[in-house]
């Protein structure tokens, strides 16, 4: 089997059920980890926590696929 680079590899990866499940897992884990911190927090603290949570989610999702990776498809 030879590999070749595909131009839409990142989009193909994002459309796979495994990738979507991994993203859902990352989001639910972050929600669970940050939920106790939101209880009793004021408005500005909640905004800061939401920003931190989304930054963490973006970082972990980026690590799944790699930002500048080459995507290969078996032929």
TIMI-2910 file (N, C-alpha, C, CB; in pm, 1 decimal, decimal comma, always signed):
<rs>
+----------+----------+----------+----------+----------+----------+----------+----------+----------+----------+----------+----------+------+
!      n_x !      n_y !      n_z !     ca_x !     ca_y !     ca_z !      c_x !      c_y !      c_z !     cb_x !     cb_y !     cb_z ! resn !
+----------+----------+----------+----------+----------+----------+----------+----------+----------+----------+----------+----------+------+
!    +85,7 !   -117,3 !     +0,0 !     +0,0 !     +0,0 !     +0,0 !    +89,7 !   +122,8 !     +0,0 !    -97,2 !     +0,2 !   +122,7 !  Unk !
!    +66,1 !   +212,8 !    -91,3 !   +141,2 !   +338,0 !    -92,7 !    +53,6 !   +448,7 !    -34,4 !   +187,6 !   +374,1 !   -237,3 !  Unk !
!   +117,9 !   +544,8 !    +25,2 !    +47,3 !   +659,2 !    +82,5 !    +63,6 !   +778,6 !     -8,8 !    +99,1 !   +691,6 !   +224,3 !  Unk !
!    -33,2 !   +864,3 !     -5,3 !    -20,3 !   +989,5 !    -78,7 !    -86,3 !  +1099,3 !     +2,9 !    -83,7 !   +979,2 !   -221,0 !  Unk !
!    -38,3 !  +1219,4 !    -16,0 !    -91,7 !  +1333,8 !    +56,7 !   -220,8 !  +1376,5 !    -10,8 !    +10,9 !  +1451,3 !    +61,6 !  Unk !
!   -322,0 !  +1404,8 !    +69,9 !   -449,5 !  +1451,5 !    +16,0 !   -471,3 !  +1596,0 !    +59,1 !   -567,3 !  +1361,0 !    +63,4 !  Unk !
!   -529,5 !  +1673,0 !    -28,2 !   -544,0 !  +1816,1 !     -1,3 !   -650,5 !  +1846,0 !   +103,7 !   -577,4 !  +1889,1 !   -129,0 !  Unk !
!   -749,9 !  +1762,3 !   +115,3 !   -856,4 !  +1787,2 !   +212,6 !   -849,0 !  +1691,5 !   +330,5 !   -992,3 !  +1775,8 !   +145,7 !  Unk !
!   -729,8 !  +1651,0 !   +366,0 !   -711,7 !  +1553,7 !   +473,2 !   -763,2 !  +1599,4 !   +607,6 !   -568,9 !  +1520,0 !   +485,7 !  Unk !
!   -741,2 !  +1727,1 !   +639,7 !   -787,7 !  +1778,6 !   +768,0 !   -940,6 !  +1774,4 !   +776,2 !   -737,1 !  +1922,2 !   +789,3 !  Unk !
!  -1007,3 !  +1811,5 !   +668,5 !  -1154,0 !  +1807,4 !   +667,5 !  -1203,9 !  +1663,2 !   +675,7 !  -1209,3 !  +1875,8 !   +540,2 !  Unk !
!  -1135,5 !  +1572,3 !   +606,7 !  -1173,5 !  +1431,3 !   +615,3 !  -1159,7 !  +1380,3 !   +757,5 !  -1088,3 !  +1346,6 !   +520,7 !  Unk !
!  -1049,9 !  +1417,6 !   +822,4 !  -1029,9 !  +1376,0 !   +960,7 !  -1140,9 !  +1429,2 !  +1049,2 !   -894,3 !  +1423,5 !  +1012,1 !  Unk !
!  -1173,4 !  +1556,2 !  +1033,2 !  -1277,0 !  +1617,3 !  +1116,8 !  -1415,0 !  +1556,8 !  +1094,0 !  -1282,7 !  +1765,8 !  +1091,1 !  Unk !
!  -1436,2 !  +1494,9 !   +980,5 !  -1568,2 !  +1438,3 !   +953,0 !  -1582,1 !  +1294,1 !  +1000,4 !  -1596,9 !  +1445,4 !   +805,4 !  Unk !
!  -1475,6 !  +1234,6 !  +1052,6 !  -1484,4 !  +1095,7 !  +1096,8 !  -1557,1 !  +1086,6 !  +1231,0 !  -1343,7 !  +1033,7 !  +1107,7 !  Unk !
!  -1629,6 !   +979,3 !  +1253,4 !  -1699,5 !   +962,9 !  +1381,3 !  -1602,9 !   +954,3 !  +1500,1 !  -1786,6 !   +837,9 !  +1376,9 !  Unk !
!  -1486,3 !   +896,1 !  +1479,3 !  -1389,7 !   +884,0 !  +1588,3 !  -1340,2 !  +1020,7 !  +1634,1 !  -1271,4 !   +797,5 !  +1544,9 !  Unk !
!  -1312,9 !  +1107,8 !  +1537,8 !  -1266,7 !  +1242,3 !  +1570,9 !  -1376,7 !  +1319,5 !  +1643,4 !  -1222,9 !  +1317,7 !  +1443,3 !  Unk !
!  -1498,7 !  +1310,9 !  +1592,1 !  -1610,1 !  +1380,9 !  +1657,4 !  -1633,2 !  +1329,2 !  +1799,0 !  -1738,4 !  +1365,5 !  +1575,0 !  Unk !
!  -1618,1 !  +1197,4 !  +1819,3 !  -1633,0 !  +1141,0 !  +1953,3 !  -1522,5 !  +1190,3 !  +2045,8 !  -1632,3 !   +988,1 !  +1947,3 !  Unk !
!  -1400,5 !  +1199,5 !  +1994,0 !  -1289,4 !  +1249,0 !  +2075,2 !  -1310,8 !  +1394,9 !  +2114,1 !  -1156,9 !  +1233,5 !  +1999,5 !  Unk !
!  -1361,0 !  +1475,3 !  +2022,2 !  -1389,2 !  +1616,3 !  +2051,9 !  -1500,0 !  +1626,7 !  +2156,7 !  -1429,6 !  +1692,6 !  +1922,8 !  Unk !
!  -1602,9 !  +1546,7 !  +2143,6 !  -1711,9 !  +1547,7 !  +2242,0 !  -1660,3 !  +1508,3 !  +2380,0 !  -1825,2 !  +1452,2 !  +2198,5 !  Unk !
!  -1570,9 !  +1410,2 !  +2382,8 !  -1513,4 !  +1366,7 !  +2510,8 !  -1430,2 !  +1478,6 !  +2573,0 !  -1426,5 !  +1240,3 !  +2491,2 !  Unk !
!  -1351,2 !  +1546,2 !  +2493,2 !  -1268,9 !  +1657,3 !  +2543,7 !  -1358,4 !  +1766,9 !  +2600,1 !  -1178,0 !  +1714,6 !  +2431,2 !  Unk !
!  -1465,6 !  +1800,5 !  +2527,8 !  -1556,4 !  +1905,7 !  +2575,0 !  -1627,1 !  +1865,8 !  +2704,5 !  -1660,3 !  +1938,0 !  +2467,2 !  Unk !
!  -1675,1 !  +1742,1 !  +2711,9 !  -1747,0 !  +1700,3 !  +2832,9 !  -1653,4 !  +1691,3 !  +2952,6 !  -1815,6 !  +1565,2 !  +2810,3 !  Unk !
!  -1529,7 !  +1648,4 !  +2930,2 !  -1432,6 !  +1642,9 !  +3040,2 !  -1401,0 !  +1783,4 !  +3090,3 !  -1302,8 !  +1571,9 !  +2995,1 !  Unk !
!  -1382,3 !  +1876,3 !  +2999,6 !  -1354,7 !  +2015,4 !  +3039,8 !  -1474,7 !  +2073,5 !  +3113,9 !  -1320,6 !  +2102,9 !  +2916,0 !  Unk !
!  -1594,8 !  +2047,2 !  +3065,6 !  -1715,0 !  +2095,9 !  +3134,0 !  -1722,5 !  +2040,1 !  +3276,0 !  -1841,7 !  +2057,3 !  +3054,9 !  Unk !
!  -1693,0 !  +1911,4 !  +3290,1 !  -1695,5 !  +1848,9 !  +3422,1 !  -1587,8 !  +1903,2 !  +3514,8 !  -1679,7 !  +1699,8 !  +3408,5 !  Unk !
!  -1470,8 !  +1929,7 !  +3460,6 !  -1361,6 !  +1981,7 !  +3542,1 !  -1387,2 !  +2125,0 !  +3587,7 !  -1231,5 !  +1974,9 !  +3464,9 !  Unk !
!  -1451,0 !  +2205,2 !  +3504,3 !  -1472,5 !  +2346,0 !  +3536,5 !  -1604,9 !  +2372,2 !  +3608,1 !  -1466,9 !  +2427,8 !  +3410,8 !  Unk !
!  -1697,9 !  +2278,1 !  +3604,6 !  -1829,5 !  +2300,9 !  +3665,1 !  -1821,6 !  +2340,2 !  +3812,4 !  -1914,2 !  +2176,8 !  +3651,0 !  Unk !
!  -1742,2 !  +2272,0 !  +3894,7 !  -1737,7 !  +2313,0 !  +4035,9 !  -1682,3 !  +2454,7 !  +4055,6 !  -1653,1 !  +2214,6 !  +4115,1 !  Unk !
!  -1598,7 !  +2499,6 !  +3965,6 !  -1540,5 !  +2633,3 !  +3978,6 !  -1642,0 !  +2743,2 !  +3948,4 !  -1420,7 !  +2647,1 !  +3886,0 !  Unk !
!  -1741,2 !  +2710,8 !  +3865,7 !  -1844,2 !  +2808,6 !  +3830,1 !  -1941,7 !  +2833,3 !  +3945,1 !  -1920,6 !  +2761,7 !  +3706,9 !  Unk !
!  -1959,8 !  +2733,9 !  +4031,0 !  -2053,9 !  +2749,4 !  +4143,1 !  -2006,7 !  +2859,2 !  +4237,0 !  -2069,7 !  +2616,6 !  +4220,4 !  Unk !
!  -2088,1 !  +2957,7 !  +4254,3 !  -2058,0 !  +3066,2 !  +4346,4 !  -1963,3 !  +3171,5 !  +4290,7 !  -2000,5 !  +3010,3 !  +4470,3 !  Unk !
!  -1919,4 !  +3155,7 !  +4168,0 !  -1829,7 !  +3255,6 !  +4108,9 !  -1911,3 !  +3374,1 !  +4058,7 !  -1746,2 !  +3194,0 !  +3993,0 !  Unk !
!  -1852,6 !  +3490,0 !  +4067,3 !  -1917,2 !  +3610,9 !  +4017,0 !  -1911,8 !  +3614,9 !  +3865,1 !  -1851,1 !  +3736,2 !  +4075,9 !  Unk !
!  -1973,1 !  +3716,6 !  +3810,9 !  -1984,0 !  +3730,0 !  +3665,4 !  -1847,1 !  +3733,5 !  +3597,4 !  -2061,8 !  +3856,0 !  +3630,4 !  Unk !
!  -1757,7 !  +3817,8 !  +3645,9 !  -1628,1 !  +3831,1 !  +3581,2 !  -1544,4 !  +3705,0 !  +3597,1 !  -1553,5 !  +3950,4 !  +3637,5 !  Unk !
!  -1555,6 !  +3639,7 !  +3710,5 !  -1484,1 !  +3512,8 !  +3730,7 !  -1540,0 !  +3406,2 !  +3636,8 !  -1495,1 !  +3465,8 !  +3878,7 !  Unk !
!  -1672,0 !  +3404,0 !  +3617,1 !  -1731,7 !  +3307,8 !  +3524,0 !  -1684,2 !  +3332,5 !  +3381,2 !  -1884,8 !  +3315,3 !  +3530,2 !  Unk !
!  -1671,3 !  +3458,2 !  +3343,4 !  -1621,1 !  +3490,6 !  +3209,6 !  -1477,6 !  +3441,7 !  +3195,1 !  -1629,4 !  +3643,2 !  +3182,8 !  Unk !
!  -1395,3 !  +3465,0 !  +3296,4 !  -1255,7 !  +3420,4 !  +3292,0 !  -1247,6 !  +3267,7 !  +3287,3 !  -1178,1 !  +3474,0 !  +3414,2 !  Unk !
!  -1331,1 !  +3200,6 !  +3364,2 !  -1331,8 !  +3053,6 !  +3364,4 !  -1376,9 !  +2998,2 !  +3229,6 !  -1423,4 !  +3000,6 !  +3475,9 !  Unk !
!  -1477,2 !  +3061,3 !  +3170,2 !  -1524,1 !  +3016,2 !  +3039,0 !  -1413,2 !  +3032,2 !  +2935,2 !  -1650,2 !  +3095,2 !  +2995,8 !  Unk !
!  -1339,9 !  +3140,7 !  +2942,2 !  -1228,3 !  +3162,4 !  +2850,2 !  -1119,8 !  +3057,3 !  +2870,5 !  -1169,8 !  +3302,9 !  +2869,1 !  Unk !
!  -1087,8 !  +3027,1 !  +2996,7 !   -987,3 !  +2925,0 !  +3027,1 !  -1032,0 !  +2787,6 !  +2978,4 !   -959,3 !  +2920,6 !  +3177,6 !  Unk !
!  -1159,2 !  +2756,4 !  +2999,2 !  -1211,8 !  +2626,6 !  +2955,2 !  -1202,7 !  +2613,9 !  +2803,5 !  -1358,1 !  +2608,5 !  +3001,6 !  Unk !
!  -1243,5 !  +2717,4 !  +2731,6 !  -1237,3 !  +2711,9 !  +2585,6 !  -1093,9 !  +2707,4 !  +2533,9 !  -1309,2 !  +2831,4 !  +2526,3 !  Unk !
!  -1003,7 !  +2775,3 !  +2600,7 !   -862,6 !  +2768,2 !  +2562,0 !   -809,3 !  +2626,4 !  +2577,9 !   -778,6 !  +2865,9 !  +2645,9 !  Unk !
!   -846,3 !  +2562,8 !  +2687,1 !   -803,7 !  +2424,4 !  +2710,0 !   -861,2 !  +2331,1 !  +2605,3 !   -845,2 !  +2377,8 !  +2849,1 !  Unk !
!   -989,6 !  +2348,1 !  +2573,9 !  -1054,4 !  +2263,2 !  +2473,5 !   -987,2 !  +2282,2 !  +2337,6 !  -1205,8 !  +2295,2 !  +2463,9 !  Unk !
!   -963,3 !  +2405,6 !  +2297,0 !   -896,6 !  +2431,3 !  +2168,5 !   -758,3 !  +2368,6 !  +2163,6 !   -885,9 !  +2581,4 !  +2143,3 !  Unk !
!   -682,7 !  +2381,5 !  +2272,2 !   -547,8 !  +2326,1 !  +2276,8 !   -549,7 !  +2173,3 !  +2263,9 !   -478,4 !  +2367,1 !  +2407,0 !  Unk !
!   -642,0 !  +2107,7 !  +2334,3 !   -649,0 !  +1961,8 !  +2329,4 !   -700,2 !  +1912,1 !  +2194,6 !   -738,4 !  +1909,8 !  +2441,1 !  Unk !
!   -793,3 !  +1983,8 !  +2133,9 !   -842,6 !  +1945,1 !  +2001,7 !   -732,4 !  +1963,2 !  +1897,7 !   -967,7 !  +2028,1 !  +1963,0 !  Unk !
!   -658,0 !  +2072,0 !  +1908,7 !   -547,3 !  +2095,6 !  +1816,7 !   -444,1 !  +1983,6 !  +1826,6 !   -481,7 !  +2231,2 !  +1845,5 !  Unk !
!   -423,3 !  +1932,0 !  +1946,3 !   -326,9 !  +1823,6 !  +1966,2 !   -374,9 !  +1692,7 !  +1902,7 !   -301,4 !  +1802,7 !  +2115,8 !  Unk !
!   -505,8 !  +1676,9 !  +1886,4 !   -559,0 !  +1555,2 !  +1823,9 !   -509,9 !  +1539,1 !  +1681,2 !   -711,1 !  +1556,8 !  +1825,7 !  Unk !
!   -518,6 !  +1644,8 !  +1604,5 !   -489,7 !  +1636,6 !  +1461,7 !   -355,3 !  +1694,9 !  +1425,0 !   -596,3 !  +1706,0 !  +1384,1 !  Unk !
!   -301,3 !  +1775,0 !  +1508,5 !   -179,4 !  +1844,7 !  +1472,6 !   -215,4 !  +1964,3 !  +1387,7 !    -81,4 !  +1751,7 !  +1398,4 !  Unk !
!   -153,0 !  +2073,0 !  +1412,1 !   -190,3 !  +2196,1 !  +1343,7 !   -137,1 !  +2202,2 !  +1201,2 !   -140,6 !  +2314,9 !  +1421,3 !  Unk !
!    -13,9 !  +2161,3 !  +1182,4 !    +48,4 !  +2170,3 !  +1051,5 !    +83,7 !  +2033,0 !   +997,6 !   +172,3 !  +2257,2 !  +1058,0 !  Unk !
!     +5,3 !  +1933,1 !  +1032,9 !    +35,8 !  +1796,7 !   +992,7 !     +7,2 !  +1773,8 !   +845,8 !    -43,0 !  +1698,8 !  +1076,1 !  Unk !
!    +76,4 !  +1678,9 !   +790,7 !    +47,4 !  +1630,6 !   +655,6 !    -50,0 !  +1514,3 !   +672,8 !   +180,0 !  +1586,5 !   +577,2 !  Unk !
!   -151,3 !  +1508,4 !   +595,2 !   -251,2 !  +1404,1 !   +606,1 !   -233,6 !  +1307,0 !   +490,6 !   -394,0 !  +1463,5 !   +607,5 !  Unk !
!   -223,1 !  +1181,7 !   +524,8 !   -196,4 !  +1079,3 !   +425,5 !   -318,7 !   +991,5 !   +407,4 !    -75,2 !   +995,0 !   +465,5 !  Unk !
!   -331,5 !   +939,5 !   +288,2 !   -440,1 !   +845,5 !   +259,7 !   -378,2 !   +724,4 !   +192,0 !   -552,2 !   +910,7 !   +169,7 !  Unk !
!   -411,2 !   +606,0 !   +243,2 !   -363,2 !   +484,4 !   +178,7 !   -432,5 !   +465,6 !    +47,1 !   -384,6 !   +362,6 !   +267,5 !  Unk !
!   -361,2 !   +408,8 !    -47,4 !   -421,4 !   +391,7 !   -180,5 !   -443,4 !   +247,0 !   -211,7 !   -334,6 !   +454,0 !   -287,8 !  Unk !
+----------+----------+----------+----------+----------+----------+----------+----------+----------+----------+----------+----------+------+
</rs>
